[in-house]
Amino acid sequence: MKAAALFEQDKRDLLDLVRARDITNATEVVLRKITTTQNAFFDIVVAFADSQSG
């Protein structure tokens, strides 16, 4: 599942920046990158849940 892998990588990148106290770049990742991959992943999760509830 490509969306999940991309989201996981973005989360790792974000955590690395936070641990390094690089707040400027961490903020940039949150605002410009992770939201997009997170939404793509959640769209797949919601679609799966919807398919199971029917």
All heavy atoms as TSV, in Angstrom:
chain	resi	resn	atom	element	x	y	z
A	1	MET	N	N	0.843	-1.169	0.000
A	1	MET	CA	C	0.000	0.000	0.000
A	1	MET	C	C	0.893	1.239	0.000
A	1	MET	O	O	1.506	1.585	1.006
A	1	MET	CB	C	-0.927	-0.024	1.214
A	1	MET	CG	C	-1.857	1.159	1.263
A	1	MET	SD	S	-2.882	1.247	2.740
A	1	MET	CE	C	-3.919	-0.169	2.554
A	2	LYS	N	N	0.963	1.871	-1.125
A	2	LYS	CA	C	1.867	3.004	-1.304
A	2	LYS	C	C	1.514	4.179	-0.385
A	2	LYS	O	O	2.406	4.815	0.192
A	2	LYS	CB	C	1.844	3.450	-2.763
A	2	LYS	CG	C	2.829	4.532	-3.075
A	2	LYS	CD	C	2.799	4.888	-4.548
A	2	LYS	CE	C	3.769	6.008	-4.818
A	2	LYS	NZ	N	3.766	6.444	-6.198
A	3	ALA	N	N	0.238	4.487	-0.234
A	3	ALA	CA	C	-0.173	5.624	0.599
A	3	ALA	C	C	0.282	5.436	2.043
A	3	ALA	O	O	0.751	6.374	2.680
A	3	ALA	CB	C	-1.690	5.810	0.531
A	4	ALA	N	N	0.156	4.229	2.556
A	4	ALA	CA	C	0.572	3.961	3.936
A	4	ALA	C	C	2.083	4.123	4.087
A	4	ALA	O	O	2.548	4.698	5.071
A	4	ALA	CB	C	0.138	2.554	4.355
A	5	ALA	N	N	2.826	3.636	3.121
A	5	ALA	CA	C	4.287	3.744	3.181
A	5	ALA	C	C	4.739	5.205	3.124
A	5	ALA	O	O	5.650	5.606	3.857
A	5	ALA	CB	C	4.916	2.946	2.040
A	6	LEU	N	N	4.110	5.992	2.284
A	6	LEU	CA	C	4.455	7.413	2.192
A	6	LEU	C	C	4.127	8.146	3.492
A	6	LEU	O	O	4.916	8.963	3.971
A	6	LEU	CB	C	3.712	8.068	1.020
A	6	LEU	CG	C	4.169	7.658	-0.372
A	6	LEU	CD1	C	3.233	8.245	-1.427
A	6	LEU	CD2	C	5.601	8.096	-0.628
A	7	PHE	N	N	2.977	7.838	4.067
A	7	PHE	CA	C	2.579	8.463	5.327
A	7	PHE	C	C	3.545	8.072	6.442
A	7	PHE	O	O	3.979	8.908	7.238
A	7	PHE	CB	C	1.139	8.085	5.662
A	7	PHE	CG	C	0.613	8.686	6.932
A	7	PHE	CD1	C	0.819	10.022	7.243
A	7	PHE	CD2	C	-0.110	7.920	7.816
A	7	PHE	CE1	C	0.320	10.578	8.419
A	7	PHE	CE2	C	-0.611	8.459	8.985
A	7	PHE	CZ	C	-0.403	9.787	9.289
A	8	GLU	N	N	3.926	6.805	6.500
A	8	GLU	CA	C	4.875	6.350	7.520
A	8	GLU	C	C	6.218	7.054	7.387
A	8	GLU	O	O	6.819	7.457	8.380
A	8	GLU	CB	C	5.062	4.832	7.446
A	8	GLU	CG	C	3.912	4.046	8.013
A	8	GLU	CD	C	3.663	4.332	9.484
A	8	GLU	OE1	O	4.633	4.440	10.264
A	8	GLU	OE2	O	2.496	4.467	9.863
A	9	GLN	N	N	6.690	7.218	6.157
A	9	GLN	CA	C	7.966	7.902	5.940
A	9	GLN	C	C	7.881	9.362	6.370
A	9	GLN	O	O	8.783	9.881	7.016
A	9	GLN	CB	C	8.409	7.802	4.478
A	9	GLN	CG	C	9.760	8.440	4.219
A	9	GLN	CD	C	10.874	7.802	5.032
A	9	GLN	OE1	O	11.044	6.587	5.004
A	9	GLN	NE2	N	11.615	8.605	5.773
A	10	ASP	N	N	6.778	10.007	6.023
A	10	ASP	CA	C	6.607	11.398	6.429
A	10	ASP	C	C	6.562	11.521	7.952
A	10	ASP	O	O	7.124	12.461	8.521
A	10	ASP	CB	C	5.333	11.984	5.820
A	10	ASP	CG	C	5.487	12.322	4.353
A	10	ASP	OD1	O	6.626	12.265	3.831
A	10	ASP	OD2	O	4.467	12.650	3.717
A	11	LYS	N	N	5.916	10.573	8.627
A	11	LYS	CA	C	5.876	10.605	10.091
A	11	LYS	C	C	7.273	10.437	10.674
A	11	LYS	O	O	7.646	11.150	11.613
A	11	LYS	CB	C	4.960	9.502	10.643
A	11	LYS	CG	C	3.494	9.796	10.454
A	11	LYS	CD	C	2.592	8.857	11.251
A	11	LYS	CE	C	2.872	7.416	11.041
A	11	LYS	NZ	N	1.925	6.518	11.729
A	12	ARG	N	N	8.061	9.525	10.108
A	12	ARG	CA	C	9.438	9.341	10.578
A	12	ARG	C	C	10.263	10.604	10.367
A	12	ARG	O	O	11.014	11.026	11.256
A	12	ARG	CB	C	10.089	8.143	9.889
A	12	ARG	CG	C	9.646	6.798	10.436
A	12	ARG	CD	C	10.508	5.671	9.909
A	12	ARG	NE	N	10.415	5.507	8.474
A	12	ARG	CZ	C	9.517	4.757	7.856
A	12	ARG	NH1	N	8.634	4.066	8.549
A	12	ARG	NH2	N	9.497	4.667	6.547
A	13	ASP	N	N	10.116	11.201	9.189
A	13	ASP	CA	C	10.845	12.445	8.890
A	13	ASP	C	C	10.460	13.542	9.876
A	13	ASP	O	O	11.335	14.258	10.391
A	13	ASP	CB	C	10.553	12.918	7.462
A	13	ASP	CG	C	11.121	11.998	6.399
A	13	ASP	OD1	O	11.953	11.125	6.722
A	13	ASP	OD2	O	10.698	12.159	5.227
A	14	LEU	N	N	9.177	13.661	10.160
A	14	LEU	CA	C	8.709	14.672	11.102
A	14	LEU	C	C	9.277	14.426	12.495
A	14	LEU	O	O	9.777	15.353	13.149
A	14	LEU	CB	C	7.180	14.689	11.146
A	14	LEU	CG	C	6.555	15.626	12.172
A	14	LEU	CD1	C	6.960	17.073	11.914
A	14	LEU	CD2	C	5.051	15.456	12.187
A	15	LEU	N	N	9.218	13.196	12.960
A	15	LEU	CA	C	9.742	12.880	14.287
A	15	LEU	C	C	11.244	13.145	14.374
A	15	LEU	O	O	11.725	13.632	15.404
A	15	LEU	CB	C	9.430	11.439	14.655
A	15	LEU	CG	C	7.955	11.164	14.960
A	15	LEU	CD1	C	7.719	9.662	15.145
A	15	LEU	CD2	C	7.498	11.933	16.181
A	16	ASP	N	N	11.977	12.848	13.308
A	16	ASP	CA	C	13.418	13.140	13.291
A	16	ASP	C	C	13.667	14.640	13.448
A	16	ASP	O	O	14.564	15.053	14.200
A	16	ASP	CB	C	14.059	12.643	11.996
A	16	ASP	CG	C	14.161	11.134	11.920
A	16	ASP	OD1	O	14.016	10.456	12.968
A	16	ASP	OD2	O	14.382	10.620	10.807
A	17	LEU	N	N	12.870	15.454	12.751
A	17	LEU	CA	C	13.030	16.903	12.849
A	17	LEU	C	C	12.664	17.407	14.245
A	17	LEU	O	O	13.352	18.279	14.787
A	17	LEU	CB	C	12.162	17.594	11.793
A	17	LEU	CG	C	12.623	17.405	10.350
A	17	LEU	CD1	C	11.537	17.866	9.383
A	17	LEU	CD2	C	13.926	18.144	10.095
A	18	VAL	N	N	11.613	16.860	14.823
A	18	VAL	CA	C	11.209	17.272	16.171
A	18	VAL	C	C	12.285	16.892	17.174
A	18	VAL	O	O	12.655	17.694	18.046
A	18	VAL	CB	C	9.843	16.666	16.543
A	18	VAL	CG1	C	9.529	16.878	18.014
A	18	VAL	CG2	C	8.738	17.255	15.664
A	19	ARG	N	N	12.796	15.677	17.057
A	19	ARG	CA	C	13.864	15.242	17.975
A	19	ARG	C	C	15.107	16.128	17.861
A	19	ARG	O	O	15.805	16.354	18.841
A	19	ARG	CB	C	14.220	13.788	17.711
A	19	ARG	CG	C	13.171	12.825	18.197
A	19	ARG	CD	C	13.597	11.381	17.983
A	19	ARG	NE	N	12.495	10.496	18.251
A	19	ARG	CZ	C	11.874	9.745	17.336
A	19	ARG	NH1	N	12.275	9.755	16.081
A	19	ARG	NH2	N	10.869	8.969	17.683
A	20	ALA	N	N	15.363	16.596	16.647
A	20	ALA	CA	C	16.516	17.473	16.411
A	20	ALA	C	C	16.199	18.931	16.775
A	20	ALA	O	O	17.055	19.795	16.624
A	20	ALA	CB	C	16.944	17.384	14.945
A	21	ARG	N	N	14.985	19.150	17.233
A	21	ARG	CA	C	14.507	20.492	17.592
A	21	ARG	C	C	14.569	21.469	16.415
A	21	ARG	O	O	14.791	22.673	16.596
A	21	ARG	CB	C	15.272	21.030	18.794
A	21	ARG	CG	C	14.984	20.236	20.048
A	21	ARG	CD	C	15.528	20.948	21.262
A	21	ARG	NE	N	14.930	20.428	22.482
A	21	ARG	CZ	C	15.466	19.462	23.222
A	21	ARG	NH1	N	16.591	18.903	22.857
A	21	ARG	NH2	N	14.873	19.068	24.329
A	22	ASP	N	N	14.370	20.927	15.226
A	22	ASP	CA	C	14.325	21.743	14.010
A	22	ASP	C	C	12.864	22.106	13.743
A	22	ASP	O	O	12.202	21.552	12.867
A	22	ASP	CB	C	14.930	20.957	12.837
A	22	ASP	CG	C	15.057	21.781	11.578
A	22	ASP	OD1	O	14.500	22.900	11.533
A	22	ASP	OD2	O	15.705	21.300	10.633
A	23	ILE	N	N	12.373	23.026	14.537
A	23	ILE	CA	C	10.954	23.357	14.513
A	23	ILE	C	C	10.541	23.999	13.190
A	23	ILE	O	O	9.442	23.747	12.697
A	23	ILE	CB	C	10.593	24.271	15.708
A	23	ILE	CG1	C	10.949	23.565	17.026
A	23	ILE	CG2	C	9.130	24.664	15.673
A	23	ILE	CD1	C	10.362	22.184	17.209
A	24	THR	N	N	11.405	24.791	12.608
A	24	THR	CA	C	11.074	25.441	11.339
A	24	THR	C	C	10.786	24.398	10.265
A	24	THR	O	O	9.749	24.456	9.591
A	24	THR	CB	C	12.212	26.374	10.884
A	24	THR	OG1	O	12.398	27.369	11.892
A	24	THR	CG2	C	11.893	27.039	9.557
A	25	ASN	N	N	11.673	23.445	10.089
A	25	ASN	CA	C	11.462	22.420	9.068
A	25	ASN	C	C	10.366	21.441	9.465
A	25	ASN	O	O	9.635	20.932	8.604
A	25	ASN	CB	C	12.763	21.691	8.757
A	25	ASN	CG	C	13.683	22.538	7.918
A	25	ASN	OD1	O	13.248	23.226	7.011
A	25	ASN	ND2	N	14.963	22.517	8.228
A	26	ALA	N	N	10.211	21.168	10.746
A	26	ALA	CA	C	9.119	20.298	11.204
A	26	ALA	C	C	7.772	20.931	10.869
A	26	ALA	O	O	6.852	20.252	10.394
A	26	ALA	CB	C	9.236	20.034	12.702
A	27	THR	N	N	7.672	22.228	11.097
A	27	THR	CA	C	6.440	22.940	10.774
A	27	THR	C	C	6.160	22.882	9.281
A	27	THR	O	O	5.020	22.660	8.860
A	27	THR	CB	C	6.535	24.409	11.235
A	27	THR	OG1	O	6.764	24.421	12.647
A	27	THR	CG2	C	5.276	25.180	10.908
A	28	GLU	N	N	7.185	23.035	8.493
A	28	GLU	CA	C	7.045	22.967	7.037
A	28	GLU	C	C	6.536	21.586	6.605
A	28	GLU	O	O	5.665	21.476	5.741
A	28	GLU	CB	C	8.390	23.277	6.372
A	28	GLU	CG	C	8.321	23.485	4.895
A	28	GLU	CD	C	7.646	24.788	4.503
A	28	GLU	OE1	O	7.554	25.711	5.335
A	28	GLU	OE2	O	7.198	24.870	3.352
A	29	VAL	N	N	7.073	20.534	7.202
A	29	VAL	CA	C	6.632	19.173	6.881
A	29	VAL	C	C	5.154	19.008	7.230
A	29	VAL	O	O	4.375	18.458	6.452
A	29	VAL	CB	C	7.500	18.116	7.593
A	29	VAL	CG1	C	6.869	16.735	7.527
A	29	VAL	CG2	C	8.891	18.083	6.984
A	30	VAL	N	N	4.757	19.502	8.396
A	30	VAL	CA	C	3.357	19.369	8.812
A	30	VAL	C	C	2.443	20.136	7.870
A	30	VAL	O	O	1.418	19.611	7.422
A	30	VAL	CB	C	3.164	19.860	10.264
A	30	VAL	CG1	C	1.688	19.993	10.599
A	30	VAL	CG2	C	3.837	18.923	11.238
A	31	LEU	N	N	2.800	21.360	7.557
A	31	LEU	CA	C	1.913	22.199	6.761
A	31	LEU	C	C	1.884	21.840	5.282
A	31	LEU	O	O	0.860	22.009	4.625
A	31	LEU	CB	C	2.316	23.674	6.910
A	31	LEU	CG	C	2.127	24.261	8.306
A	31	LEU	CD1	C	2.667	25.683	8.358
A	31	LEU	CD2	C	0.671	24.228	8.718
A	32	ARG	N	N	2.994	21.373	4.751
A	32	ARG	CA	C	3.073	21.201	3.300
A	32	ARG	C	C	3.171	19.754	2.818
A	32	ARG	O	O	2.921	19.481	1.654
A	32	ARG	CB	C	4.253	21.978	2.752
A	32	ARG	CG	C	4.204	23.439	3.104
A	32	ARG	CD	C	4.926	24.280	2.102
A	32	ARG	NE	N	5.006	25.669	2.510
A	32	ARG	CZ	C	4.042	26.568	2.315
A	32	ARG	NH1	N	2.930	26.214	1.748
A	32	ARG	NH2	N	4.199	27.817	2.708
A	33	LYS	N	N	3.521	18.838	3.700
A	33	LYS	CA	C	3.783	17.480	3.215
A	33	LYS	C	C	2.919	16.425	3.897
A	33	LYS	O	O	2.198	15.696	3.236
A	33	LYS	CB	C	5.265	17.152	3.415
A	33	LYS	CG	C	5.711	15.892	2.750
A	33	LYS	CD	C	7.212	15.718	2.870
A	33	LYS	CE	C	7.655	14.448	2.185
A	33	LYS	NZ	N	9.060	14.174	2.421
A	34	ILE	N	N	2.986	16.350	5.206
A	34	ILE	CA	C	2.350	15.227	5.902
A	34	ILE	C	C	0.826	15.266	5.771
A	34	ILE	O	O	0.186	14.219	5.709
A	34	ILE	CB	C	2.792	15.138	7.366
A	34	ILE	CG1	C	2.571	13.716	7.883
A	34	ILE	CG2	C	2.075	16.141	8.243
A	34	ILE	CD1	C	3.238	13.432	9.207
A	35	THR	N	N	0.259	16.451	5.711
A	35	THR	CA	C	-1.200	16.545	5.582
A	35	THR	C	C	-1.677	15.873	4.297
A	35	THR	O	O	-2.677	15.157	4.301
A	35	THR	CB	C	-1.643	18.023	5.620
A	35	THR	OG1	O	-1.169	18.597	6.829
A	35	THR	CG2	C	-3.144	18.158	5.553
A	36	THR	N	N	-0.948	16.055	3.227
A	36	THR	CA	C	-1.319	15.455	1.942
A	36	THR	C	C	-1.239	13.932	1.996
A	36	THR	O	O	-2.179	13.240	1.594
A	36	THR	CB	C	-0.409	15.986	0.820
A	36	THR	OG1	O	-0.517	17.404	0.788
A	36	THR	CG2	C	-0.792	15.405	-0.526
A	37	THR	N	N	-0.134	13.404	2.510
A	37	THR	CA	C	-0.001	11.947	2.556
A	37	THR	C	C	-0.934	11.345	3.598
A	37	THR	O	O	-1.465	10.251	3.398
A	37	THR	CB	C	1.450	11.518	2.829
A	37	THR	OG1	O	1.921	12.121	4.028
A	37	THR	CG2	C	2.361	11.888	1.673
A	38	GLN	N	N	-1.161	12.062	4.689
A	38	GLN	CA	C	-2.091	11.585	5.712
A	38	GLN	C	C	-3.506	11.495	5.134
A	38	GLN	O	O	-4.202	10.492	5.337
A	38	GLN	CB	C	-2.074	12.527	6.908
A	38	GLN	CG	C	-3.023	12.141	8.018
A	38	GLN	CD	C	-3.010	13.159	9.138
A	38	GLN	OE1	O	-2.626	14.314	8.956
A	38	GLN	NE2	N	-3.422	12.745	10.305
A	39	ASN	N	N	-3.934	12.518	4.424
A	39	ASN	CA	C	-5.264	12.499	3.840
A	39	ASN	C	C	-5.425	11.385	2.817
A	39	ASN	O	O	-6.477	10.738	2.756
A	39	ASN	CB	C	-5.599	13.854	3.219
A	39	ASN	CG	C	-5.854	14.910	4.270
A	39	ASN	OD1	O	-6.129	14.612	5.422
A	39	ASN	ND2	N	-5.748	16.164	3.870
A	40	ALA	N	N	-4.406	11.140	2.015
A	40	ALA	CA	C	-4.462	10.046	1.040
A	40	ALA	C	C	-4.609	8.709	1.756
A	40	ALA	O	O	-5.404	7.853	1.334
A	40	ALA	CB	C	-3.211	10.053	0.163
A	41	PHE	N	N	-3.871	8.522	2.830
A	41	PHE	CA	C	-3.964	7.286	3.611
A	41	PHE	C	C	-5.348	7.157	4.241
A	41	PHE	O	O	-5.983	6.098	4.165
A	41	PHE	CB	C	-2.877	7.269	4.675
A	41	PHE	CG	C	-2.949	6.090	5.600
A	41	PHE	CD1	C	-2.688	4.814	5.144
A	41	PHE	CD2	C	-3.295	6.266	6.934
A	41	PHE	CE1	C	-2.757	3.722	5.996
A	41	PHE	CE2	C	-3.367	5.184	7.790
A	41	PHE	CZ	C	-3.101	3.906	7.324
A	42	PHE	N	N	-5.838	8.219	4.852
A	42	PHE	CA	C	-7.155	8.172	5.489
A	42	PHE	C	C	-8.270	7.930	4.480
A	42	PHE	O	O	-9.259	7.261	4.792
A	42	PHE	CB	C	-7.423	9.446	6.286
A	42	PHE	CG	C	-6.649	9.536	7.569
A	42	PHE	CD1	C	-6.467	10.757	8.183
A	42	PHE	CD2	C	-6.093	8.412	8.173
A	42	PHE	CE1	C	-5.759	10.857	9.378
A	42	PHE	CE2	C	-5.373	8.498	9.355
A	42	PHE	CZ	C	-5.212	9.720	9.958
A	43	ASP	N	N	-8.135	8.455	3.275
A	43	ASP	CA	C	-9.129	8.196	2.230
A	43	ASP	C	C	-9.240	6.700	1.947
A	43	ASP	O	O	-10.341	6.171	1.767
A	43	ASP	CB	C	-8.777	8.939	0.940
A	43	ASP	CG	C	-9.010	10.445	1.036
A	43	ASP	OD1	O	-9.674	10.893	1.998
A	43	ASP	OD2	O	-8.505	11.163	0.149
A	44	ILE	N	N	-8.098	6.021	1.910
A	44	ILE	CA	C	-8.099	4.571	1.671
A	44	ILE	C	C	-8.728	3.841	2.847
A	44	ILE	O	O	-9.521	2.909	2.663
A	44	ILE	CB	C	-6.668	4.074	1.403
A	44	ILE	CG1	C	-6.182	4.619	0.056
A	44	ILE	CG2	C	-6.598	2.549	1.437
A	44	ILE	CD1	C	-4.710	4.423	-0.188
A	45	VAL	N	N	-8.411	4.253	4.061
A	45	VAL	CA	C	-8.977	3.637	5.257
A	45	VAL	C	C	-10.492	3.800	5.282
A	45	VAL	O	O	-11.236	2.845	5.550
A	45	VAL	CB	C	-8.332	4.215	6.536
A	45	VAL	CG1	C	-9.045	3.738	7.788
A	45	VAL	CG2	C	-6.851	3.849	6.600
A	46	VAL	N	N	-10.962	4.999	4.988
A	46	VAL	CA	C	-12.404	5.259	4.980
A	46	VAL	C	C	-13.084	4.434	3.898
A	46	VAL	O	O	-14.157	3.849	4.125
A	46	VAL	CB	C	-12.688	6.766	4.807
A	46	VAL	CG1	C	-14.153	7.038	4.509
A	46	VAL	CG2	C	-12.252	7.530	6.051
A	47	ALA	N	N	-12.491	4.367	2.716
A	47	ALA	CA	C	-13.066	3.571	1.630
A	47	ALA	C	C	-13.156	2.108	2.032
A	47	ALA	O	O	-14.165	1.432	1.759
A	47	ALA	CB	C	-12.242	3.734	0.355
A	48	PHE	N	N	-12.136	1.589	2.693
A	48	PHE	CA	C	-12.165	0.205	3.157
A	48	PHE	C	C	-13.263	0.008	4.191
A	48	PHE	O	O	-14.041	-0.947	4.122
A	48	PHE	CB	C	-10.813	-0.209	3.743
A	48	PHE	CG	C	-10.835	-1.586	4.324
A	48	PHE	CD1	C	-10.856	-2.697	3.507
A	48	PHE	CD2	C	-10.853	-1.769	5.706
A	48	PHE	CE1	C	-10.897	-3.971	4.050
A	48	PHE	CE2	C	-10.880	-3.033	6.262
A	48	PHE	CZ	C	-10.914	-4.138	5.429
A	49	ALA	N	N	-13.352	0.916	5.161
A	49	ALA	CA	C	-14.379	0.805	6.197
A	49	ALA	C	C	-15.766	0.860	5.590
A	49	ALA	O	O	-16.658	0.085	5.964
A	49	ALA	CB	C	-14.201	1.912	7.229
A	50	ASP	N	N	-15.963	1.751	4.622
A	50	ASP	CA	C	-17.257	1.850	3.949
A	50	ASP	C	C	-17.593	0.560	3.207
A	50	ASP	O	O	-18.746	0.128	3.214
A	50	ASP	CB	C	-17.273	3.022	2.980
A	50	ASP	CG	C	-17.301	4.376	3.669
A	50	ASP	OD1	O	-17.563	4.419	4.900
A	50	ASP	OD2	O	-17.039	5.393	2.994
A	51	SER	N	N	-16.597	-0.056	2.608
A	51	SER	CA	C	-16.855	-1.291	1.862
A	51	SER	C	C	-17.221	-2.439	2.801
A	51	SER	O	O	-17.944	-3.368	2.411
A	51	SER	CB	C	-15.644	-1.679	1.014
A	51	SER	OG	O	-14.600	-2.208	1.825
A	52	GLN	N	N	-16.762	-2.377	4.032
A	52	GLN	CA	C	-17.044	-3.438	4.995
A	52	GLN	C	C	-18.399	-3.262	5.688
A	52	GLN	O	O	-18.957	-4.219	6.205
A	52	GLN	CB	C	-15.938	-3.505	6.046
A	52	GLN	CG	C	-14.575	-3.838	5.481
A	52	GLN	CD	C	-14.569	-5.168	4.750
A	52	GLN	OE1	O	-14.914	-6.180	5.310
A	52	GLN	NE2	N	-14.206	-5.135	3.480
A	53	SER	N	N	-18.892	-2.044	5.716
A	53	SER	CA	C	-20.136	-1.793	6.431
A	53	SER	C	C	-21.371	-2.101	5.583
A	53	SER	O	O	-22.474	-2.101	6.084
A	53	SER	CB	C	-20.186	-0.349	6.931
A	53	SER	OG	O	-20.225	0.549	5.845
A	54	GLY	N	N	-21.152	-2.359	4.295
A	54	GLY	CA	C	-22.280	-2.590	3.405
A	54	GLY	C	C	-22.690	-3.968	3.274
A	54	GLY	O	O	-23.022	-4.878	3.836
